[in-house]
Amino acid sequence: MYRVLICDDDKAIVDSIEIYLKHEGYEVIKAYDGIDAINKVKENEIHCMILDIMMPKMDGLMTAGKLRENYNFPIIMLSAKSEDTDKIIGLEFGADDYVTKPFDIEELKTRVDVHLKNSLKNKSTKPIDNEHFSFGGVVLNLETREVTVGENIVQLTRTEFAIFKLLITNKGRVVSKAQIINLTSEDTPDLVDSSLKVHVRNLRKKLKTITDHEFVEAIWGIGFRFVPIES
């Protein structure tokens, strides 16, 4: 049974989402502010999180940023704001998706389904050699979404990992923005042109923490390509 953490200071919203998700077979844990949510994550194995932005004590953006330091489960943001800039800010803090209030409960449940499916589908008992993909000086762990360069490791979000893997498998060819969105759609159903730049920026920032090599090159007006370390 998959476990979903719902965090919102509006108890009526939390209760209504809980009732629906439990009816659909999910186990639900509830929190009412960011600090409460972080404590619940420490105490339980969480598979997906629904997180409101506007909350007391610690808002959803700060909560997502704190959780992304150690956890990689899907985070779906809830907000009464619908502007693209607010969605992009949520992505920058580590969210995987963004739903605007008032929302359709069936749509929210579908998004939970999709993110859980994509997040958990690589978990298996395959031999460890089949869990790794290596090319151009970088090793990808297909199960944990970790990237290794030398002895240094960084963990990527589902979307960042899908983008990076696509660029690597194209071995130096320029991949257009449209191709990235279309070819990663199975793993990133909500990736759009405006958020792609944010995900690539976050990807490059994370890679910078483990290597000075620029693996991802932006080709102005076209897209991106993978730059391998020359052997």
ZIJOVEN-V621803 format. One line per field, one symbol per residue. burial: # if it has 24 or more other C-alpha atoms within 12 Angstrom, else .. A space follows every 10 residues. Layout:
burial = ???
//
This chain:
burial = .########. ..##..##.# #....##### ########.# #....##### #####..### ########.. #########. .....##### ########## .......##. ######.### .......... ..######## #########. ...####### #########. .#.####.## #.##..#### ##..###### ####.##... ...#####.. ..######.. .
//
